[in-house]
Amino acid sequence: MEQSKIVRYVQVLPKKDQDKFYQFVVSPYFNQHQKTTHLLEIILQKPRLLENKSGLFKKLFPGEKLDEQKLHNLFSYLKKLYVKFMSYQFLEDNETGLQLNALEKLSLLPNEELLVNRARYLEKQLQNKQRQNVQDYFTKYRINYLLANTGDETLTEEKIQQQNLMLTSLKHFFLAEELKLSCSLTAYTMVSNPQYDFTFLNFTLEFINKDPLLLEENPVINLYYNILMSQRDGDTPLYYQNLKKLLAEQLDSFEEEERANLYAAANNFCIAKINKGQNEYRQELFDLYREGLKYKLLLSNDQISEWHYKNITTLGCVLKEFNWTENFIQEYRDKLPEDKRENAYNYNLANLYFHKSMFDEVKDALKDVQFTDTKYYINANLLLLRSYYALGDTEALLYLIEAFRIFVIRNRKIPTEQKRGYTNFLRFAKKLVMLKHHDFTFSRADLSKKLEQLRLQIEKTENLFNRYWLLEECQ
């Protein structure tokens, strides 16, 4: 219902923005309809009145017979004000956009002097701007377009220069925007199989390669070019090295979105290499994570996601950076989302204990992990399984393997391919347990032969989770 939508939109606003919206609605410049103001006051101060349509109508239209259309119109008008408010809020946070909009309006008025004055002022602001983004190129294009088309139609030398600047800015905007969009589309092709037409992109890349100064003089274009090329040519570390250089030398020159894209691209390059077995990139990725934490590139609203928290902990443990990892787990605990905090903290603490061979502590920490999420159930049980294995608790281990197998098979939230990867792992884990924990029944030669046979089976199996652990234990 339209009514419930606008109520929800208003109620989810932070208190500060609710107050701003109220000031917006009571302003006679934006709204002269008193009943709309009254409706907003009810939403903010007496929301229980909204539960009764008839009572709400009497409050808004005392003495009148219930007219649902009137009520609908009131909610609809408040929604329109809400959308307009969001537009103004965006402009408040975007000084450059605000200035450009003013130029657009001035270009429609007979005041060429003020237009030129404000255009020069905005150009100077862009030149002195510390951080750049794709939109800056478009802003430069619009400034020169408005200047080139103001006044009479006489083609002066100044107007010719403005037209040249207009075309240059438009070219730069097009290149930056196409490269940025192509980065997103290329990333999608890595995880799914959509069909995109990159024909024109090939012409763009050829054009860029013919003009080396283009990248040198335009950091944003250079950024998205190297991100794209690191995606398209993952075997060539040159583009990754360029991304690292941009991170080290020019991070502060980019806006927040560009900084996040730069960091994510460098991370993804390392992850792709690690997934191909090039473990030397583990240290590279670990260093990137530390840089991301240093510059708060991994935080959103001063919070870290539970999966960043897990990935950083796991990598730190694999690299045996135990002191740093333990400090990270404790330091960033309170920056986890509140509803995920205890699960993420206890699981990652157990992960640290496992890598430090503190297997009894692993079991204690996992007792506090609530299995409200399939991923936590799986990850926690994988840790527990390997801990039982290290402790030599065969009975508990075999029971866990069977319970785990039944859970995976029956769980409808786990995709078929993932199920196969887990069941393959559990099958090999059981074979490994029966060999290693009953090694006294085999001669040394027979045991080595059977472990070698198991190792070959593990290597040949395509869909298999925790392959590295199984292979290590086959030694």
C-alpha positions in Angstrom: 0.0 0.0 0.0 1.1 3.6 -0.8 0.3 4.6 2.8 2.5 2.0 4.4 5.4 2.7 2.0 5.8 6.4 2.9 5.4 5.6 6.6 8.2 3.1 6.3 10.4 5.5 4.3 10.0 8.1 7.0 10.4 5.8 10.0 13.7 4.3 8.8 15.3 7.7 8.5 17.9 8.5 11.2 16.5 10.9 13.8 18.6 13.8 12.4 17.2 13.3 8.9 13.6 12.9 10.3 14.0 16.4 11.9 15.4 17.8 8.6 12.5 16.3 6.7 10.0 17.9 9.1 11.6 21.3 8.7 11.5 20.8 4.9 7.7 20.0 5.0 6.8 22.9 7.3 8.6 25.3 5.1 6.0 27.3 3.1 8.4 27.4 0.1 8.1 23.7 -0.3 4.7 22.9 1.1 1.7 25.1 1.9 -0.7 22.2 2.6 -1.2 22.1 6.4 -2.8 18.7 6.5 0.3 17.1 4.9 2.3 18.6 7.8 -0.2 17.2 10.2 0.1 13.7 8.7 3.9 13.8 9.0 3.5 14.9 12.7 1.3 11.8 13.3 3.9 9.5 11.6 6.7 10.9 13.7 4.9 11.5 17.1 1.8 9.3 17.2 2.4 6.3 14.9 -0.3 4.2 16.6 -3.0 6.4 15.1 -1.9 5.0 11.7 -3.3 1.6 12.7 -6.9 2.8 12.4 -7.8 4.3 9.1 -11.1 5.7 10.3 -9.5 7.2 13.4 -6.7 8.7 11.3 -9.1 10.3 8.9 -11.1 11.9 11.8 -7.9 13.3 13.2 -6.9 14.8 9.8 -10.4 15.8 8.6 -12.5 16.4 11.7 -16.3 16.3 11.1 -16.0 14.8 7.6 -17.2 11.4 6.4 -14.5 8.9 5.7 -13.1 9.4 2.2 -10.3 6.9 1.4 -9.3 8.8 -1.7 -8.6 11.9 0.3 -6.4 9.9 2.6 -4.6 8.3 -0.3 -4.0 11.7 -1.9 -2.5 13.0 1.4 -0.1 10.1 1.6 0.8 10.4 -2.0 1.6 14.1 -1.7 3.8 13.5 1.4 5.6 10.9 -0.7 6.3 13.4 -3.4 7.7 15.8 -0.8 9.9 13.0 0.5 11.4 12.4 -3.0 12.0 16.1 -3.4 13.6 16.2 0.1 15.9 13.4 -0.9 16.9 15.4 -4.0 17.8 18.5 -1.9 19.6 16.3 0.6 21.8 14.9 -2.2 22.6 18.4 -3.4 23.5 19.5 0.1 26.1 16.8 0.2 27.3 17.5 -3.4 28.6 21.1 -3.6 29.8 20.6 -7.2 26.4 19.4 -8.3 24.8 22.3 -6.6 27.0 24.8 -8.4 26.4 23.1 -11.7 22.7 23.1 -11.3 22.9 26.9 -10.6 24.9 27.3 -13.8 22.2 25.4 -15.8 19.5 27.7 -14.4 21.6 30.9 -15.0 22.1 29.8 -18.7 18.3 30.3 -19.1 18.4 33.8 -17.8 19.6 37.0 -19.5 22.6 37.4 -17.2 25.7 36.3 -19.1 28.1 38.1 -16.7 26.9 36.2 -13.6 27.0 32.9 -15.6 30.6 33.4 -16.7 31.6 34.5 -13.2 30.1 31.4 -11.5 31.4 29.1 -14.3 35.0 30.4 -13.7 34.5 29.9 -10.0 33.4 26.3 -10.4 36.3 25.6 -12.8 38.7 26.9 -10.2 37.1 24.7 -7.6 37.5 21.6 -9.8 41.2 22.5 -10.4 41.8 22.7 -6.7 39.7 19.7 -5.8 41.8 17.2 -3.8 39.8 14.1 -4.9 38.7 13.2 -8.4 35.9 11.1 -9.8 34.3 10.2 -13.1 31.6 12.9 -12.7 34.2 15.7 -12.7 34.8 15.1 -16.4 31.0 15.5 -17.1 30.9 18.7 -14.9 33.8 20.2 -17.0 31.9 19.3 -20.2 28.7 21.0 -19.0 30.6 24.2 -17.9 32.2 24.6 -21.3 29.0 23.7 -23.1 27.1 26.4 -21.3 29.9 29.0 -21.9 30.2 28.0 -25.5 26.4 28.5 -26.0 25.9 31.7 -24.1 25.5 35.1 -25.6 25.1 35.7 -29.4 26.1 33.1 -32.0 29.3 34.9 -33.1 32.1 32.4 -33.3 34.9 34.0 -31.4 38.4 32.6 -30.6 37.3 32.2 -27.0 34.2 30.2 -28.0 36.3 27.9 -30.3 38.6 27.2 -27.4 35.6 26.5 -25.1 34.2 24.1 -27.8 37.6 22.3 -27.9 37.6 22.0 -24.1 34.0 20.8 -24.2 34.9 18.0 -26.6 38.0 17.0 -24.6 36.0 16.8 -21.4 33.2 14.8 -23.1 35.8 12.4 -24.5 37.4 12.0 -21.0 34.0 11.5 -19.4 33.0 8.9 -22.0 36.3 7.0 -21.6 36.2 7.0 -17.8 32.5 6.0 -17.7 32.9 3.2 -20.3 35.9 1.8 -18.5 34.2 2.0 -15.1 31.0 0.2 -16.5 33.2 -2.4 -18.3 34.9 -3.2 -15.0 31.5 -4.0 -13.4 30.3 -6.1 -16.4 33.6 -8.0 -16.6 33.4 -8.8 -12.9 29.9 -10.2 -13.5 31.2 -12.5 -16.3 33.6 -14.0 -13.8 30.9 -15.3 -11.5 28.1 -15.9 -14.0 27.6 -16.3 -17.7 25.8 -13.2 -19.0 26.4 -12.1 -22.6 27.8 -8.6 -23.0 28.9 -7.0 -26.3 32.4 -5.6 -25.7 33.0 -4.8 -29.3 33.2 -1.0 -28.9 35.4 -1.4 -25.8 38.1 -3.0 -27.9 38.2 0.2 -30.1 38.4 2.2 -26.9 41.3 0.2 -25.5 43.1 0.5 -28.9 42.5 4.3 -28.8 43.9 4.6 -25.2 47.0 2.5 -26.1 47.8 4.9 -28.9 48.0 7.8 -26.5 50.1 7.0 -23.4 49.8 10.5 -22.1 46.1 10.1 -21.8 46.5 7.8 -18.8 49.3 9.8 -17.3 47.3 13.0 -17.3 44.0 11.5 -16.2 44.3 9.5 -12.9 40.6 8.3 -12.9 40.9 7.0 -16.5 44.2 5.4 -15.5 42.6 3.8 -12.5 39.7 2.1 -14.3 42.0 1.1 -17.2 44.3 -0.8 -14.9 41.4 -2.4 -13.0 39.8 -3.6 -16.3 43.1 -4.9 -17.7 43.9 -6.7 -14.4 40.5 -8.5 -14.9 40.9 -9.2 -18.6 44.6 -10.3 -18.4 44.9 -11.9 -15.0 48.1 -13.7 -16.0 50.0 -10.4 -16.4 51.1 -8.9 -13.0 51.9 -5.5 -14.6 48.3 -4.2 -14.1 48.2 -5.4 -10.5 51.5 -3.7 -9.8 50.1 -0.5 -11.3 47.1 -0.8 -8.9 49.4 -1.2 -6.0 51.3 1.9 -7.1 48.0 3.9 -7.3 47.1 2.6 -3.8 50.5 3.7 -2.4 50.9 7.0 -4.2 47.5 8.4 -5.3 44.9 6.9 -2.9 44.1 10.3 -1.4 43.4 11.8 -4.9 40.3 9.6 -5.5 36.8 9.9 -4.2 35.4 7.3 -1.9 33.8 5.1 -4.7 37.0 5.1 -6.8 39.1 4.3 -3.7 36.9 1.3 -2.9 37.0 0.1 -6.5 40.8 0.4 -6.6 41.2 -1.6 -3.3 38.7 -4.3 -4.3 40.4 -4.8 -7.7 43.8 -5.3 -6.1 42.2 -7.8 -3.6 40.4 -9.7 -6.3 43.5 -10.1 -8.4 45.3 -11.7 -5.4 42.3 -13.9 -4.5 42.2 -15.2 -8.1 45.9 -16.0 -8.0 45.5 -17.8 -4.6 42.5 -19.8 -6.0 44.8 -21.0 -8.8 47.3 -22.3 -6.2 49.8 -19.4 -6.3 50.2 -19.1 -2.6 52.8 -16.5 -2.7 49.9 -14.0 -3.2 48.7 -14.8 0.3 51.2 -12.4 1.8 50.3 -9.8 -0.9 46.6 -10.1 0.1 47.4 -9.9 3.8 49.4 -6.7 3.2 46.4 -5.3 1.3 44.0 -6.2 4.1 46.2 -4.3 6.6 46.3 -1.3 4.2 42.5 -1.5 3.9 42.1 -1.4 7.7 44.6 1.4 8.0 42.7 3.6 5.6 39.3 2.3 6.7 38.6 0.9 3.2 37.1 -2.2 4.7 34.7 -0.3 7.0 31.2 1.0 6.1 29.6 3.3 8.6 32.5 2.4 10.9 31.5 -1.3 10.8 33.3 -4.3 9.3 31.4 -7.1 7.7 31.6 -10.5 9.4 33.0 -12.0 6.1 35.9 -9.5 5.9 36.5 -10.3 9.6 36.6 -14.0 8.9 38.8 -13.7 5.7 41.4 -11.5 7.4 41.5 -13.8 10.5 41.9 -17.0 8.3 44.6 -15.4 6.2 46.5 -14.2 9.2 46.3 -17.7 10.8 47.5 -19.4 7.6 50.5 -17.0 7.5 51.1 -17.7 11.2 50.7 -14.0 12.1 49.2 -15.0 15.4 49.9 -12.0 17.5 48.7 -9.6 14.9 45.6 -11.7 14.2 44.6 -12.0 17.9 44.9 -8.2 18.3 42.8 -7.8 15.1 40.1 -10.1 16.4 39.8 -8.2 19.7 40.2 -4.7 18.3 37.5 -5.1 15.6 35.1 -7.1 17.7 33.0 -4.1 18.6 33.0 -2.9 14.9 31.0 -6.0 13.8 27.3 -5.6 13.2 25.6 -6.1 16.6 23.4 -9.0 15.5 26.4 -10.9 14.0 29.0 -9.9 16.6 29.1 -12.9 19.1 28.9 -15.5 16.4 31.7 -13.9 14.3 33.9 -13.3 17.3 33.6 -16.8 18.8 34.0 -18.5 15.4 37.1 -16.6 14.5 38.6 -17.0 18.0 38.1 -20.8 17.5 39.8 -20.5 14.1 42.8 -18.8 15.7 43.0 -21.5 18.4 42.9 -24.2 15.8 45.8 -22.8 13.9 47.7 -22.5 17.2 47.0 -26.2 17.8 44.9 -25.3 20.9 42.2 -27.9 20.1 40.5 -28.1 23.4 40.1 -24.3 23.3 38.6 -24.6 19.8 35.8 -26.8 21.2 35.1 -24.4 24.0 34.9 -21.4 21.7 32.6 -23.2 19.2 30.1 -23.9 22.0 29.2 -20.2 21.9 28.6 -20.2 18.2 24.8 -20.2 17.4 24.0 -22.1 14.2 21.5 -19.6 12.9 23.3 -19.4 9.6 24.2 -22.3 7.3 27.7 -20.9 6.7 28.4 -20.8 10.4 27.2 -24.3 10.8 29.4 -25.5 8.0 32.6 -23.5 8.9 32.3 -24.3 12.6 31.9 -28.0 12.0 34.8 -28.1 9.6 36.9 -26.6 12.4 35.5 -29.1 14.9 36.1 -32.0 12.6 39.8 -31.1 12.1 40.2 -30.6 15.8 38.8 -34.0 16.7 41.1 -35.4 14.0 44.1 -33.7 15.6 43.1 -34.9 19.1 42.6 -38.5 17.8 39.0 -38.6 19.0 37.9 -41.2 16.4 34.4 -41.9 17.9 33.4 -38.2 18.0 35.0 -37.6 14.6 33.0 -40.3 12.8 29.8 -39.3 14.5 30.4 -35.7 13.4 31.2 -36.7 9.8 27.9 -38.6 9.5 25.8 -35.9 11.1 27.5 -33.3 8.9 26.9 -35.4 5.8 23.1 -35.7 6.6 22.9 -32.0 7.2 24.5 -31.1 3.9 22.3 -33.6 1.9 19.0 -32.4 3.5 19.7 -28.7 3.5 17.9 -27.0 0.6 19.8 -23.7 1.0 23.1 -25.3 -0.1 23.5 -25.3 -4.0 24.0 -28.7 -5.6 27.6 -28.1 -6.6 28.5 -27.0 -3.1 26.8 -30.1 -1.7 29.0 -32.3 -3.9 32.1 -30.4 -2.8 31.2 -31.0 0.9 30.2 -34.6 0.5 33.4 -35.4 -1.4 35.4 -33.8 1.4 33.5 -35.8 4.1 34.0 -39.0 2.1 37.7 -38.5 1.9 37.9 -37.4 5.5 36.3 -40.6 6.6 38.8 -42.7 4.5 41.7 -40.7 6.0 40.4 -41.2 9.5 40.1 -45.0 9.0 43.7 -45.1 7.7 45.4 -42.7 10.1 43.6 -43.7 13.3 43.9 -47.4 12.6 47.5 -47.3 11.2 48.5 -50.1 13.7 46.6 -52.6 11.5 48.9 -51.8 8.5 52.5 -52.3 7.8 54.4 -49.1 7.2 54.7 -49.9 3.5 51.0 -50.7 3.2 50.0 -47.6 5.0 52.2 -45.4 2.7 50.7 -47.1 -0.4 47.1 -46.6 0.7 47.8 -42.9 1.6 49.4 -42.4 -1.8 46.3 -43.9 -3.5 44.1 -41.7 -1.4 46.2 -38.6 -2.3 45.9 -39.4 -6.1 42.1 -39.7 -5.7 41.9 -36.4 -3.9 44.0 -34.7 -6.6 41.8 -36.1 -9.4 38.5 -35.0 -7.8 37.4 -31.7 -9.2 34.7 -30.5 -6.8 36.3 -30.8 -3.4 36.4 -28.4 -0.4 39.4 -28.3 2.0 41.6 -30.1 -0.5 44.8 -28.6 0.9 44.1 -30.1 4.4 43.3 -33.5 3.0 46.5 -33.5 1.0 48.6 -32.4 3.9 47.2 -35.2 6.1 48.0 -37.8 3.4 51.7 -37.1 3.8 
